Amino acid sequence: MSHPRLQPVPRCCRYPLVSLLAATAALSVRAQDSPLGLAAMSLEELGNIEITSVSKRAERLADAPTAVHVVTASQIRRSGAANLPEALRLAPNLFVGRVSASGWVVSARGFNSQSANKLLVLIDGRSVYTPFFAGVFWDVQDLMLEDIERIEVISGPGGTLWGVNAVNGIINVITRSAAGTDGSLLAASAGNQEGGLALRHGGKLGEDAHFRVYAKAYRRRHTETERGTRINDEQNAAQVGARLDWQHGSDRLMLSTAVYDGDRQQAAPGNISTGVPIPLGDVPTAGGHLLVRWDRSLDDDGAMLGVQAYVDSARRIVTPTFSQSIDIADLQLQHSFAPSRTHALVWGAQLRHARDRITNSQYISFLPGHLNQDWTSLFAQDEITLTPRLKLTLGARHERNDYTGGHWLPSARLGWKPAPDHLVWAALSRAVRAPSRLDRDIFIPSVVPGGPDRLRGGALVREEIAKVFEVGYRGRPSASTSLSASAFHADYDHLRTQQTFREGSTAFAIFASGMRGTVQGLEVSGAWQVMPSWRLQAGGTRLWQDFELKPGSNDPVAVRNVEGATAQRQWQLRSAWDLGPRSELDVAVRHVSRLAVPVVPAYTALDLRWAWRPAPQLELSITGQNLTGGGHGEFAGVATRTEIGRSWLLKLLWGF
């Protein structure tokens, strides 16, 4: 299938930007901060990290009345993660499963799926979810991991501040200011599964501005099934980007941009009788974004006015089923101020427009093929200080979409600090997952000319609603320990199903909203500073699910699929040990319980990483992953799923 808007780039021309940036790196630079060292942050300092995803304003992690976990830059480096989904494994309140060389399942509080659609993902406040299926294409979400300052992971609803689709959680990847990345950094890696090269250079522009530019390229090799059959899922990609930070007086300006290009091989679901994957055409992808954010401090009491705007463009060809070209423009306004001593108010508005162009095929259609969509919203939230130790946060958002109209997303949170190092909180929230093009506009034609469509979307798909109650605790039981725990009960309604109908002797299906249910769960994480050079971290989740079909629904597999695809238990234990001033050892053990549909056995994985610093600005490391057992699957059916075995990765970080 041809696509006039996207043509694959020849492999010989894929990575010229890396060479160009390498020449730029020869300019005068100054040394970076040392990349090594566990002792950069104590447990007390970790609790004092300022986060922004919970209330859309800066607040200490220790004061945030929600289930939030922060992954720091040091933790990402010491994990040996080679890509963003692997870095997300560090958050114990997420389920992260590998599907293929570049395919991932990332979800929170259940509803695991390759098209997971209840988790909002942001990079520097820019949403990377696609209105195509209300989820994330993880194969194109890439950036230099060394530029990440922290990842804020909220499990639970965040619709009041972030809108629809923030149903079960929010991931906000926050990159470092350009002021913190002066100098040059080379990151090179090679392993038996993937390898890559990245180069970054930063510096100062005048008295008030800093910049950085980077380029990276990587290759992910093909994987194999449990039987050793090759899966054609290799991926090659490249990306180049830049960031500018300017601050003068009470004004701050941030501008970031990136463009990417790549392709990956595509393996068919496979021949069920033989289990042999059928190779299809490559999936070329390309795109880019431009993000601008301006903030002004209005007074000494923390009042702020901010405006953010971005454009995002993506192209994808999925031969032979469809191709898509989508452009998104987003504009947000936010104002925070304290009208009195006992109130801290934040309010804002958001406008979002998408221009979606799909080229259909004989196998699948999205009608209309060309569609423009708009989303508008207005929100407000007030943090009320009832007593010096007790705060009540009330908020609401009204958001409108073209499919189901307007929705109210209210929330109420209560936080009590019985002591400076302890926080007890409770929350009530209502969140909505709005229909996507995959829900409403899909048509799979009949194999018989003139027959009824085998599958149709349509108006039977309503908005999915979640009503959630949460309680939790965060604190430091002692100077050397920290603990976070939360429990939740969520009621869901209007979950998507397939309604079966008949026309004569032919059956066909229509997407509908015929399921409801509840999910209850526990989330626990903690850390123990055993000694100044050794820290242990642990965390895990436990889920209980109960779903049922609503009267009139006849989907025979909906309940089984949604319950069976979720791991009821998972836990992880991580050890970070500085062996001396020049080396460190990191050990991670994680366990995930079995999945019932498709059947995936429980597994336990062991990862090891050793790093050595022969010079202050040079780090060499080797990471071994999945070192226990002969291999395991993490998602999808055994006939075609990737068998994840032992892997190793050598990495060099050189700041110069």
N, C-alpha and C positions, 0 to 999 in steps of 0.2 A: 504494500500500500504506500502510495506516495503522499507526501504532505508538503504543500508549497511553503509553509512557514518555518520548516525545520529540516535542514539537511545535515546529515552526519559529517563531522569534521574528519578528514583523513588522519590516520594514526600518526603519520610522519609530521603532522603539523600540530599535534595535540598540545605540546608542552613548551612552546617557544617562550612563554612568559617566565618560566623558571630561569632560563638562561639570561633573559633580559634583567630580571631582578638580581641575579647573581652578579652581574656587572655593576648594578647600583650599589651592591653591598661593599664594593671596594672603596667607597667614599669614606671620609673620616667618621668614626664611630666612637662611642665610649662604652665601657664594660657594663654588662648587665648585672643585676643582683644575682648572687649565687643561686642556682637552681636546686641545690640540695638543702637538706636540713629539716628535721621533724620539729625542732624546737621553736619554729617561727610563731606558733600560736599555742598558748596554754588552753586548758579547758575553760578557764574563766574568760579568756580572750575570744574563744569560739562562741561562747554565749553572748558576748558583746558585739558580735558581727552585726552590722546593720543590713537588714533585708528590706525589700520594697514590694514583694509580690503579695503579701498578706493584706496590707492596707493602702497600697499605692502611694506610700510615703515612707521615708526612712524610719525604721524602728529596730530596737535590739531584738535579736532572735529570742533571747530569754523572756521578752515581754509579749511575744506574738501569741494570741489565744487561738491557735489552730494547730493541726497536725502537719508540721513543716519540717523537712530535713534539708540541711545545707551540705552540699558536696563542695569542698574547697579545692583550690588549684593544686595544693600539695597532695591531697588525696588522689586527684586524677593522675598526677605525674607518677605517684608511687604505686598506683594500681597496674601500670603498664598498659592501660587502655590504648587501643589503636584507632578508635573512632568514637563518635558521640554515643551511640547506643551502649557500647561497652562501658563508657564512663557512667552512664545512668544505672548500671548494675550496682554502683556504690550506694544508691539510695535504697534502703531496705523496705521502703513503702511502695516500691514499684515492682511489677513483674516484667522482666525483660527476657525474651526468648529469641534465639536465632532460628530463622527459617531457611536461609540460604546464604550464599556468599555476601549478599548485600541486603537481604530481607530480614526484617525484625518485627517482633510483636512487643509493643510497649504499652502497658496499661496499669491502672491502679484500681484496687477494690473490685476485681473481677472483670467480666465481659472481655476476656482475652480473645483476640481475633486478628487476622492479618489486615482487616479493615476496621480496627478498633476506633471508635468514634465518640468516646466520652472523656477524652483527655486533651486539654488545650496545651499546646506547646508554643513557647515564645523564645525568640532569640533577641536579647536586648529590647524586650517589649514589643517586638514585631511578630505577629502571629504567623506561623508556618503551616497551619492546618489548611487543607484544601477544601473548598465548598463542593468539590466533586463527590467526596464520600464522607466529609466531616472528619477526616483523619489526617495522617501525616505520611507522606512518601519518605520513608527513612533512607532510601538509597541516594537521595540528593541533599540531605541535611548534613552539611560538612563545614568545618572551619578548623583553624589551627587550635588543637587542644591546649597548646601552651599559652594561647591568648585568653583562655577562659579564667575569669576571676573567681566565679562560684556558680553553682547551679542550685537554684531554689526549687525544691520539689514539695508541693502541697498536695496531700491526699485529702479528698473531700471537696465539696462544692465551692466554687469561687465565682458564681454567676453574677453576684451583685456588683463586683468591680470589673469583671472580665467578660461577662456576657454569656450567651448560649454556647454550648459545647464544653464549658468548664464545669462538667457534671461530677466526675469522679476525681478530678485532680488538675493541677497546673504544673507544668515544667517551664521554668524561666531560666534560660541560659544567659548569663551576664558576662560580657567580655570586659577585659581590662581597659582602662582609659589609655589613650595613646601617650599620656604623660608618664605612664609606668612602663613603657616598652621602648625607651630610647636605646639606641645601639642596634646590633644585628644579632640574629639567632638563626642557626642552621639546625634543623631536625631531620635526621635521616634514619630510616628503619628498613630492615629486611628480615623476612621470616619465611617459613614454609607455607603460610596461608596468605600473607599479604605483605606489602612493602610500600614505602613512599618516601617522598622528598619534599621538604617545605623550607622556605627561606623568608625571613621577615627582616625589615629594616625600619627603624623609627628615628625620629629626631625632632628638633625644635624649629618652629617657624616664627620668627620675631620674638617678642617678649611674652605673648599670651597664648600661643598655639603650639600644639604638638601633633605629629602625624605618625602613621605607620602604614607601610604597604607590605603585602605578602603574596606569595604564590606557592602553590602546592600541587602535587600530583601523586596519585596512588594507583595501585593495582591490587585487586582481590582475586585470588586464584579460584578455579572451579572447585566445587566440593564433590563428595561422593555419598551414595546411600549406604545403608548398613551392609548391603551385599557387595559393596565395592564398585557399584555401577557409577560411572561418571555422570554428574549433573552439569549441564551446560549453563552455568550461572556466573561465569567470570565477569568482572567489572573493571573498567578503566575510566578514570575521571581526572579532571584538573580544575583548579579554581584559582582566581586571583582577586584580591580585595584590598581595600584601604579604609582607614579611619582617621578622622580629624577631630581633635578636641580643642576648644577655645574657651577661655574664661577671662572675663574682664569685669572687675567690680562685682555687681550682683547678677551678671548675665553669664550663662553657660550655653555653649552650642556644641552639639555632637553631630557629626555626619559620618555615615558608614555606607560602603557599597561593596558589592561582590558580584562576580559573574562566574558561572560554572559551565562545563561541557563534559559529556562523557557518554558511554554506552555500557550496557550490560547484556550478556547473553540471557536468553529466556528459555527456561525448561517448561514443557507442558506438564499438566497434572500427571500425565503418564498413562500407559496402557495397563488397566487394572489386572488383566490376565497375566501379564509378564512382569509388571513392575518396572519396565524400562522406560525412562523419560523420553519423550519425543522432542527433539530440538526444533525450536522455532526461530524466527528472525530476532536480531538484536533489538534492544529497547534504547534508542538514542534519547538523551535528555539534555536540555540546555535551559539556562535561565539566569536571572540576576535580580538584584534589588538595589534600591537607593532609599536610605533612611535618614531623616533629619529630625533632630529634637532640640528645642530651645527651652530653657528654664530661666526664670527670673526670680530671685529672692526679693520679696516685697517688704519684709521688716525683720527685726531681730527675733521675733517670736516663732519663726518657722513658716510663715506664710509664703506660698510659692504659686507661681503661674507657669504652666507648661503647655507647649504645643508640640505635637508629634505628627509627622506625616511620612508616609512611605509608599512606594510603588514596588510591586513584585510581579515578575513575569516568569512563566514556566512553559516549556514545550516538552511534549512526550509523545513518542510513537510506540504503540504496543502492537506490533505486527503479529497476526493479521486482523486483530479485533477492532481497534480504534486508534485515533490520534487526537491529541488535545493541545490547544493553545489557550492559555488563560492569563489574563492580566488583572491585577488587583490594585486599587488605590484606596488608601486608608488615611483618615484625618481624625485626630483626637485632640481634645482640649481638656485641661484639668486645672482646677484651682483648689488649693488647700489653705486653710486659715483657721485661726482660733478666735471665734467671736467673743468668748469669755474664758475665764480661767478653767472652767469645767467642761468646755466643749472644744473638740478638734474636728473640724468639718472638712470633708473633701467631696467635691462634686465635679462632674464632667460630662462631656458629650462625645459621641463617636459617629462618624459617617464612613461607610464602607461600600465600595462599588466593585463589581467583578464583571469582566467581559470574557465570556467563555465560548470558545469555538471548537466544536468536536466534529471530526470526520468519521462517519459511521461506516460499517461494513455489513456483509451478509450474515455475520455471526452475532453482532450485537449493535444496537442503536440507542442513541439518546436523543429523544425528541422533545422540544426542538433541538436541532443540532447547534444552532447559534442562540445564545441566551445571555441577556444582561440581568444582573441581580443587584439589589440594594439592601443594605442593613442600616438601620438608624437606632440609636440608643441614647438614653439620658440616665445618669446614676447620681446618687448622693449617699454619703455615709457619715455618721456622726459618732465620735468616740466621746462618751460622757463619763466624766470622773465622778463617781458617786461618793467615794471616800478615797483617801490616799492609796488604799490597797485594793479598791474595787472599781472596775471599769466596765461599762456597758457600751457595746457597739451596735448601733442599729443602722441598717442600710437597705436600699431598694434600687432596682434598676428596671427600666421599661425598655424593652428591645423589640423591634419590629423586623420581620423578614417577609419576603415575597410569597412564601409558601403557606404559612399558617398565621400571618398577621402578628399582632402584638402579644407580648408575654411579660408578666411581672415576676421579678426574681428578688424576693426579699430575704433578709438574713438578720439574725440577732445573735450576738456573742457576749458572753460574760466572762471576765477574767478577774481572778482573785489571787493576790500575792500574800499568803500568810507570813512569809518571810522574804527578805530580799532575793534569795537564791531559789525560790520555789514559786511556781505558777500553777494554779488549778483553773481550768476553763471548761465551758460548756457552750454549745452552739445549736441553733435551729436554722435550717436553710431550705430553700426551694430552688432547684436548678432545672434547666430545660436543654434537651438536645433537639435542635431543629432539623427537619428533613433536609436531605441533600439531593443532588441530582441523581445519585445512585438509587435513592428511595423513590423519587417521584417520576423521573424521566426515562428510566431504562425500559427497553423492549428487546426481548430475545425472540427472533422470528421462528416460525414453525419450520420444521424440516420438510413439510409437505406444502407445495405451492398452494396458496389460497387458504391454508389452514389457520387456526387461531394462534396468536403468539404463545410461545411456551411460558414466558414470564413477562409481566407488565408491572411497571410502577403505577403510581396514581394517587388520587386524593384520599384513598383509604389509609394512607400513612399519615399519622398525626405526629405532633411533637411528643417526644419522650420526656416524662416528668419524673423527677426524683425529689422526695421529701426526706431530709436527713437530719438525724439527731446525733450529736457527738459530745463526748466528754473526754478530758485529757489532763495530763500532768507533764510539766517540764521543770527540771531543776537539777541541783547539784547536791546529792545526799552528803557528800564530803568534798574536801578540797581536791581529791584525786579522782572523783567519779562524777559522771553526769548521766541523767536518765530522762527519757521521754516515752510516754505511753498514752495511747488513745483507744477508745472503744466507740463504735458507731452502729447505728441501726438506720438502714435506708429502705424506703418504700418506693418501688418503681411502678409506673403505669404506662400503657400505650407502647410497650416495647415491640419492635418490628418482628413480624411473622410473615409467612406465606399462606395465603388463603387459596385453596384449590377449588376450581370450578370445572364444569364439563360442558362442552358443546358437542352434542351427539356422542360419538365414541372417543372423542379427543379430550384429554385433560389439560388444563393450563393453570398457571398460578399467577396471583396478583399479590404484590406486597401490601401488607395491612399492619395494623397495630393491635394485635390480638393476644398479648401476653402481659402479665404483671407478676410482681414477686417482691421478695425482700432479700437483702444481703446484710448480714451482721458480721462484725469483725473486730479483731484486736491488732494493734500495731505497736511494737515495742522496739526501742533502740537505746543504746547506751555506750559509754566509753569509760575506760579505766586507765589512768596514767600510772602504770606499774612503777616506773622510775623515770627520771628525766629523759632517758633515751629510748624508752619502750612504752608504746601505747597499744591497748587492745580496744577494738570496737566490735559491737555485735548488734544484731537486729533481726526482726522477723515479723511475719504476719500470719494470722489464722482467720479463715473465712468460713462462714456458714451461709448456704444459699437455699432458697425455697421459691421456685417459680411455678406458675400455673397458667394454663390457657384461659382466656376470658370466654364467657358464653358466646357460642357461635363460631369460635375459631376452630379450624380443623387441621392446623399444622402439626404433623405427627412427630417432628423432630426438633421443634424450636426449643422446648424445655430441656431436652437431652443435650442439645448442642451448647446452649449458653451455660448450663451447669457443668457439663463435662469438659469444657475447654479451660476451666479455671483451676489453678493449683490451690488446693485448700490450705496448704502449709508451705512456707518457705522460711529459711533462716540463713544467716551468714555470720561468719566470724573473721575478723581481719586483725592482723598483727603488723605493726610498723616499728621496726627496731633499727636504731642508728648503731652500727657496729663500731664506729669510730668517727673521727672528723672527715674521713674520705669515703666511707662506704655505708651502705644500708641494706637491710634485708626485709622484704615484705612477704607475708604469707596470707592467703585468703582461702577460706573453705566456705562453700555455699551449697545449700541443699534445697531442692524443689520436689514437692510430692508429685505423684502421678497425675496425669490427665486422663480422663475417661473417654473423651471424644475430641479428636481422634486419640486412640490409645497411645500414650507416651509414658513409659515407665519412669518412676522416680529416679533421680540421679543426685549424686554428690560430686562436686568438682573441686579440685585443689589447684590453686595458682601460686607460683613462686616468682619472685623478682629480686634480683641482686643488682645493685648499682655501685659504681666506683667512680670517684672523681680524682683523676690524676693531676688536674690543675683546677684552680678556682672556677674557671668558666667552662670546663669541659666535663661532661658526664657520659659515661658508657654504662649501658644496662642490658641485661638479658632477662626476658620474661618467659616462663613456661606456663601454659594454660592447660587445664583439663588433664592433669598429670595422673589422676587415679583412673583405673579401669581401662577398658579397651575402646571406650567411646560411648556416646549417648546422643539421643535426639532431644530436641527441646520443643518442637511444635510440628504439626502436620502428620499425615499418615506414614507408616513405616515404609511403604513401597517407594515413595518418592522423596521423603524428607532427608535433609542433610544430616549425616552422622558426624557429630562433632568429636574429634579425637584430639590427641596430644598435638600441641602446636608450640612453636617458639618464635620469639621476636627479639632481634638485636636492635638497639636504638642508640643513636648518638645525638646529644644536645651540646651545641658549641655556641657560646655567646662571645662575640668579638666586636 
